[in-house]
Amino acid sequence: MQRVAVPINGTNCARVVCSRIAAAGVGCRSALGHLFRTRLRSVLHHTPAYCWHQGRHSIDAPTLLHLVANDLELDPAHQLVAPNHIRCQALSVLLATVASGDMTERTALEHHERLTEVKMCLLGDRVSRRTLEAGEEHGWDSTLDAEYIAVCKLQADALISVDPAMAAKAGSIVPLAELVDLIVI
């Protein structure tokens, strides 16, 4: 089967791919099934010439809270990936902020509501295996930072963090991107 290049500017890429495959005389359903079964999806996903997503970015809990607190609009061409525990970690940060008196409970609940609405691909089992490797390799005591780096290594093009300590820790291990690359300006 021949790969079909689709411009990134379309929002309904699967339909465009189906129409181009159908024009080539192959059944859409069987062609797409074959495409996914042969793991070509991951190749298409990470190749900018194809449209599944323009970029996948791994974010950490402080970055997620920053996006929510500042009501920043994400560019729909990008997909977020994170470890399963990101929302729990963000909720813990919100609880600590309320306990310290820096934020009202009502504001924290609004932030929590908004962070549950952010679309992310959450990763679990495969990440936990890579987390241990990353933690041991760099001599870290905690797996929290190692998990974000494992997600980035497995599924993302770059890590975005508003936390300078996390960015410094990850900078020599995975590619970093700026928050401005992720949002609509």
C-alpha positions as CSV (number, residue, x, y, z in Angstrom):
1,M,0.0,0.0,0.0
2,Q,1.2,3.4,-0.8
3,R,1.4,6.1,1.9
4,V,-0.9,9.1,1.3
5,A,0.4,12.5,2.2
6,V,-2.3,14.8,3.6
7,P,-1.8,18.5,4.4
8,I,-1.8,19.4,8.0
9,N,-4.4,22.2,7.7
10,G,-7.4,19.9,7.6
11,T,-9.2,19.0,10.7
12,N,-10.9,15.8,9.5
13,C,-7.8,14.0,8.3
14,A,-9.2,10.5,8.4
15,R,-11.9,11.4,6.0
16,V,-9.4,12.9,3.6
17,V,-7.2,9.8,3.8
18,C,-10.3,7.6,3.2
19,S,-11.3,9.6,0.2
20,R,-7.8,9.5,-1.3
21,I,-7.5,5.8,-0.6
22,A,-10.9,5.2,-2.1
23,A,-9.9,7.2,-5.2
24,A,-7.0,4.8,-5.6
25,G,-9.5,2.0,-5.8
26,V,-9.0,0.4,-2.4
27,G,-11.8,0.0,0.2
28,C,-11.5,2.7,2.9
29,R,-12.4,0.4,5.8
30,S,-10.0,-2.3,4.8
31,A,-7.2,0.1,3.9
32,L,-7.4,2.0,7.2
33,G,-7.6,-1.3,9.1
34,H,-4.5,-2.5,7.3
35,L,-2.8,0.9,8.0
36,F,-3.4,0.6,11.7
37,R,-2.7,-3.1,11.9
38,T,0.7,-2.6,10.4
39,R,1.6,0.1,12.9
40,L,1.8,2.7,10.2
41,R,-0.3,4.9,12.4
42,S,2.7,5.7,14.6
43,V,4.8,6.5,11.6
44,L,2.1,8.8,10.2
45,H,1.6,10.3,13.7
46,H,5.2,11.4,14.1
47,T,5.8,12.5,10.6
48,P,4.9,16.2,10.0
49,A,4.0,15.6,6.4
50,Y,1.0,13.6,7.6
51,C,-1.9,15.0,9.4
52,W,-2.7,12.9,12.5
53,H,-1.2,15.6,14.7
54,Q,1.2,18.3,14.1
55,G,3.0,17.6,17.3
56,R,2.8,15.6,20.5
57,H,3.9,17.3,23.6
58,S,4.4,15.9,27.1
59,I,3.5,18.3,29.9
60,D,3.8,18.2,33.7
61,A,1.3,19.1,36.4
62,P,2.6,22.7,36.9
63,T,2.2,23.3,33.2
64,L,-1.3,21.9,33.1
65,L,-2.3,24.2,36.0
66,H,-0.6,27.1,34.3
67,L,-2.7,26.5,31.1
68,V,-5.9,26.2,33.2
69,A,-5.2,29.2,35.5
70,N,-4.4,31.5,32.7
71,D,-7.2,30.2,30.5
72,L,-4.8,29.6,27.6
73,E,-6.3,28.1,24.4
74,L,-4.4,25.1,23.1
75,D,-3.6,24.9,19.4
76,P,-5.8,22.0,18.1
77,A,-3.0,20.8,15.8
78,H,-1.1,19.6,18.9
79,Q,-1.8,16.7,21.2
80,L,-0.9,16.5,24.8
81,V,0.5,13.3,26.4
82,A,1.1,12.7,30.1
83,P,1.4,10.0,32.7
84,N,-1.8,8.7,34.3
85,H,-1.2,10.6,37.6
86,I,-1.0,14.1,36.2
87,R,-4.5,15.1,37.3
88,C,-3.9,13.7,40.8
89,Q,-0.7,15.6,41.0
90,A,-2.4,18.8,39.8
91,L,-5.1,18.3,42.4
92,S,-2.6,17.9,45.1
93,V,-1.0,21.2,44.1
94,L,-4.4,22.9,44.2
95,L,-5.1,21.4,47.6
96,A,-1.8,22.7,49.0
97,T,-2.5,26.1,47.4
98,V,-5.9,26.3,49.1
99,A,-4.4,25.1,52.4
100,S,-1.8,27.9,52.3
101,G,-4.4,30.5,51.7
102,D,-3.1,31.5,48.3
103,M,-6.3,30.4,46.5
104,T,-9.9,30.1,47.5
105,E,-11.6,26.8,47.4
106,R,-14.0,28.0,44.8
107,T,-11.2,29.1,42.5
108,A,-9.5,25.7,43.0
109,L,-12.7,23.9,42.1
110,E,-13.0,26.0,38.9
111,H,-9.4,25.1,38.0
112,H,-10.0,21.5,38.7
113,E,-13.1,21.5,36.5
114,R,-11.1,23.1,33.7
115,L,-8.2,20.7,34.0
116,T,-10.5,17.7,33.7
117,E,-11.7,19.2,30.4
118,V,-8.2,19.4,28.9
119,K,-7.8,16.6,26.3
120,M,-4.8,14.5,26.9
121,C,-3.6,11.0,26.1
122,L,-2.7,9.5,29.5
123,L,-0.2,6.7,29.5
124,G,0.3,4.0,32.2
125,D,1.9,0.6,32.1
126,R,4.6,1.0,29.4
127,V,5.5,4.3,31.1
128,S,6.0,2.7,34.5
129,R,8.6,0.3,33.1
130,R,10.5,3.2,31.4
131,T,10.2,5.3,34.6
132,L,12.3,2.9,36.6
133,E,14.9,2.8,33.9
134,A,15.1,6.7,33.7
135,G,15.1,7.0,37.5
136,E,18.0,4.5,37.9
137,E,19.9,5.9,35.0
138,H,20.0,9.4,36.4
139,G,20.2,8.5,40.1
140,W,16.9,10.1,41.1
141,D,15.1,9.3,44.4
142,S,11.6,10.0,43.1
143,T,9.8,8.7,40.1
144,L,7.6,11.8,39.6
145,D,10.0,13.6,37.2
146,A,11.2,10.4,35.7
147,E,7.6,9.5,34.6
148,Y,7.3,12.7,32.6
149,I,10.6,12.0,30.9
150,A,9.5,8.5,30.2
151,V,6.3,9.7,28.6
152,C,8.3,12.1,26.4
153,K,10.7,9.4,25.3
154,L,7.9,7.0,24.5
155,Q,5.2,9.2,22.9
156,A,6.1,12.8,22.6
157,D,8.1,15.1,20.3
158,A,9.2,17.4,23.2
159,L,8.5,18.2,26.9
160,I,7.0,21.5,27.9
161,S,7.3,22.6,31.5
162,V,6.9,25.9,33.3
163,D,8.8,24.6,36.2
164,P,12.5,25.7,35.8
165,A,13.8,22.8,37.9
166,M,12.0,20.2,35.7
167,A,13.1,21.9,32.5
168,A,16.7,21.9,33.8
169,K,16.5,18.2,34.8
170,A,15.0,17.1,31.5
171,G,16.9,19.4,29.2
172,S,19.9,17.0,28.7
173,I,17.6,14.0,28.3
174,V,14.7,14.9,26.1
175,P,13.9,17.7,23.7
176,L,12.3,20.7,25.3
177,A,9.7,23.1,23.7
178,E,8.3,26.4,24.9
179,L,4.7,26.9,26.1
180,V,4.2,29.4,23.4
181,D,4.6,26.5,20.8
182,L,1.5,24.9,22.3
183,I,-1.0,27.7,22.6
184,V,-3.0,29.8,20.1
185,I,-1.7,33.4,20.3
